[in-house]
Amino acid sequence: MAVRLADVARAAGVSVPTASQVMNGTGRVADETRKRVLDVAKELDYRPNALARSVALGRSRTIGVLAENAAGAFCMPVLIGVNRALSSQDLASLLFDARHDPATRREHIRHMLDRQVDGIVVIGEGPDVAIAALEEQFDGPIVHAFGPHDPPHAVGVYPDEFAGGALAARELVARGRTRIAHVTAGADLPSVREREAGFRRALEEAGVPCELVLHGEFTRTWGQASADHLLAELPDVDGVFAGNDGIAVGLAAALEARGRRVPADVAIVGYDNVAGYGEDTKPYLTSVDPHLEVVGERAGAYLLAALEGDEGDRAPVAPALAPGASTRGEGDDRRLDLVEALLRSATAPPVTYLPPAGV
């Protein structure tokens, strides 16, 4: 038979209203009494009625999670972090997928309002993808996780892209590389600007120049196509920071096909640590891990704090280097062969070239 609140109150020697205040976190209760009630509740395995608790608190204890693209590569780790934060406080979440469609997004917001959610976490696809403002439809707390850095009338939690670029530079310098290039996506993208700025700063501090920057797209196809431009402009290149893992893999395959060994001749650092999502124990790529689970968890925690009228932690999340064979050797050649086969017939996109600073 299920344990009732009255059973907890009787075993703890308190009144039912006092036990209710303890379980709901409301009212003024002596610390000793609160601890006794909680200990008894745990011993009896008491499970509060979630609906009754919500009514007592005047909240639904439900959070809406709006993903701009739930099927995207980066949504799941952010969602795991958000759920970790919410579940730690026994809050439920409702997940909605906007699929970048304004009408779908508006419909989902209406559903959240119908469910009387206490707050909303919006999961984006990084600083380069704009997200529509929601404050006109929802007046509760809204937190953006892995989206634009300054969303209007809301708070954003995101990875530290500048620090990520610096990590890539330090890894290449630590591997003794001195003829270093950066192959990335469009120069107008916020993530590209921030990663490149951090990359250049760390190289300057080490006394090593950034010899070449090539701008294209965040694709494997561009990574493959960039190899010829890279070797033509910087034939003795020995280190490359790729704007993401797709570029890095495409570039590595193309360089190997042209007789440049990775990492013996050219070390490559990627970005996003996609291999880490699959818990790859021997990754081919060295990559910068933006710690998207931490981004999600911090966003969830910030929302929880906002619901209590407090200010949470919105500092950019520090990335970490995920070492792999592309800078440290001992890779799996079969993976590289597979990538070459996949990319053999790829068509190269247009490319623009930026000379190194001061040239």
N, C-alpha and C positions, 0 to 999 in steps of 0.2 A: 504494500500500500504506500502511496506517495506521502512523503513527509510534508506536513502543513506548517505554515508560519506559526500557528498556535503551539505546535509541538516544539519548535525551536524556542519560542518565548518561555514555555513552561520549563524546558530543560535548562535554560540559561537563567531562570529566576527573574525574568523581567515581564513587563506588560506587552501585549501584542502591538500596541502603537509604538512602543520603544523599539521592539524588534523590527518593525516595519521601517522606522527611521534609519536604523543601522543598515538594513539591506538595501535601502534606496539611496543611502548617502545623504540624507536630509536631516534637518533638525540639529539640536545640540544634545549630544550624548557624551558622557564621560568616556575618556579613552579606555579605561579599564573595562567599562561595561560594553563598549563597542567591540573590544577584542574578545570578550567572553562570548558575545552573541555570534560573532563571526567564527570563532573556534567551534562552537556547538553546531552551527549551520554546516560547517565543513565535515564535522564528525558524523552528523546525521545524513549527509549528502542531500541537503535541502536545495531544491531548485526553484528559484522564484518564478512566479507567473510573469512572463515577459509582457503580456498585455496589461496586466494590472500595474506593473512597475512603470510602464510607459504613461499610463493614465495619471499615476501619482506624480510623475515628474513633469507632466505636461509636454512630453516629447514622444515621437514615434520610435526613437532609438534605431532609426534606419537612415542610412546614408545613400544617396544616389551617386552612382559612378557612371559618368558619361565618357565613353571612349570615342574619340574621333574616328578611329579605325581599329576595331578590336582584332581584326585579322592581320594587322601590321606586325612587322618583326619585333617591335619594341614594346608593344602593349602588355604582353604577358608578364615580363619581369616587374614592370611598374605596378600592375594589378596585384601581383603577389605581395609586394611591399605594402600597398594600400590596405589589402585585406588583413595583413599581419597586424597593422596598427589598429584597425577597427575591431578585429576579433579579440585583441588583448583587453578591450574594454567592453566586450560582450555586445557590440553593436552589429546589426545586420546590414548588408549592402544589397543594392539592386543595380545590376549592370545593364547598361543600354549602349547600343552601338549606333553612332550617328552616320557612319560611312560617308563622311564629308558631304552629307546632303542636308541643306538648311531645313527643308520641310520635315525630314525624319528627326532632326535635332529638336525642332519645336514640338513635335508630337511627343518625343521622349520627355521633354521638360514638363509637358502637361501631365504625363503619367506620374512623374515624380511629385508634382503638386498634389495630384489626387491621392498619392500615398502619404502625403504630408512628411516628406523626408526632412530631416533636421539640417542637412547641409549637402553640398555637392562637391565631388572631386572630379575634375575634368582631366582625362588622360590624353595628352597630345602626341605628336610625332616629332618632337624636337623644336628648337627655336626657329627653324626655317619654314614651318607650316603654321600659318595664321589660324586662330580659333575665334569663332564668333563670340561676342560678349553675351552673357546670360543674365546680367543683373536686371534687365528690364522685365524678365519673366520670373525671376526668383530673387527674393530679398534677404534670404538667409546667407550664411557664410559659404563662399565658393573658393576652392583652391585648385590651381592648375598644376598638374604634375607633368613634367617633361614637355612643356609647351613654350610659347613665347615668354621671354623673361619678364616683361612688364605688361601683363594682361590688364585691360582697363577695369578699374573698380574691383580688382581681385588680387590675390596673392599667387605668385608663381614659385614653384620649387623645381630646381633643374640642376644638371651636372655642371661642374666648373670646367668649361671648354678650354679656357686659357691654360689652366693647370694641366689639362690633358695634353695639349700641344707641347708644353714644357717637358712632360714626362717622356714623350716620344724623342725629343731632342737629346735629353740626358741619356737615354738608352743607346742611341746611335753613337754619341760621343764616348760613352763608357765602353763601347765595342771597338773603339779606335778609328772610327770613321771621320774623315776630314773633307771629303768631296760630297757634300750632302745636298739633296734636292727635296722638294715638296711637290707631290702630285695630288691634286685635290679637285673639288667641284667649283661651281661658279663663285667668283670673287664677291658677288653681291649678297651671298648668303651669310647670315649672322654666325652660324656655326663655323663656317670656313674662315671668316675674319678673326674670330676669337682663337681658334686653334692655331692659325698661322701666327697670330701675334704672340701667343705663348711659346710657340716653337722658335720663332726668331729671337725672342728675349733670352731664352735659355741658351741658344747657340751663341749669342753675343756674350753672355756671361762666361761661356766656356772658351771664348776666343776663336770660335769656328764660324765661318760665314755660311749663310744659306746661299748656295751658288745659283739655284734655279727654282722657279715656281711655275708649274703648269696647271692651268685651269680647264676643267672639262665637266664631267658629270659624276655623280655618286654611283657608278656602275662598273661591273667587271669589264664590260666592253671598252669603256674609256681607259681602264687600267691597262688592258692589253694594247690598245692603240697608242697609249702614251709612251710605250717603250721605245719606239723609233724616234720620237721627238726628243726623248730624254737622252738617248745615246748620241743623237746628232748634236745636241746643244752642249752636253756634258759627257763626253766619251769615257772619261775616267771616273764617273760617278761610283761611289762605294757605299752610299747610304741613302735611303729614301723614307720619308714619312708620307704614307698614303692617307688621304682624307677619310677613308673608311675601309673596312675589311674587303668589300667588293673590289675596290680599286687595287688594293694590295694583292689579292689573289690573282687578278687579271694581269697585273704588272709582273708578278713573280713568274707566272707561266710564260709570258712573252719573253722575259729576259732569259730564262732557261732555254727557250727555243732558239735564242740568238747566241747561245754559248756562254752566257753570264750565269755563273753559279750563285745560288742563294742559300746561305749567306756568305759563302767564301769570297765571292767577288763583290756582291751587293747585298747589304743587310736591309731588311724592310720592316717597318713598324706600321701596323694598321690601326684602325680605330673602331670601337664598338664591342670588341671581344665576342663576336657572334658565336664562336666555338664554345665559349664558356656557358652559353645557355643550355648546351647539351652535355655539360660536364665532361668535355673532352680532356682526358688525362694527359695526352701528348699532342697538344695543338701544333699545327704547322706554323701558324702565324703568331708572331709577337704582336700584341694589340693592347690598346688602351681601353680598360674596362670603365665605363662611366658610372657603374654601380647603380643601375636603374631600379633595382629592388630597394635600395636605400632611399632613392628619390621618392618612390611611392610610399615607403614607410614614413618618411619625414613629412610628406604632404598629408597623409592620413593623421599623423600626430598633430600637425598644425591645425587641421580642422577640428580635432577633438578639443584642443586648447581654446580655439575660437568659440566653441559652443559653451565653454565655461567662462568666457569673457577674458581669457588670458592671451598673451602673445606667445606663439610657438616659435620654433626654430625654422627660419626660412633661408638659412645660409646655403650657398651653392654646395652641392655634394662633391667632395674630393674624389677624383678618379684614382685608379690604381693600374700599375702595369701588369699585364698578364703575359709572362714570358713564353716564347715559343721558338720553334726551329728557325724561323726566318731571320733571327738575329743571333741565335745561340747554337745552331746546328742540331744534329741528331733528329732530323725530320723524317717523315714517312713519304718516300718518293712516290708511292702508289697514289697518294692524294694529288700530288702535282700532276701526274700523268692523267688522272681523271679530269682535272681542271683544264689541261691543255686540250683534251678531247672535246670538252664542252664548249670551249671558246674558239676552236679552230676556224669556224665559219662565221664568227661574229663580225659585224660591220662597225667600223670606227665612227664615232660621232664627231661633230666639228670640234676643233680645239683652238684655244687662244693661248698666247704665250705672254708671260710677264717676266721681264729680266730681273735679276737680283737688284736689291735696293742700291742706289748710288751709281748704277750703270746707265 
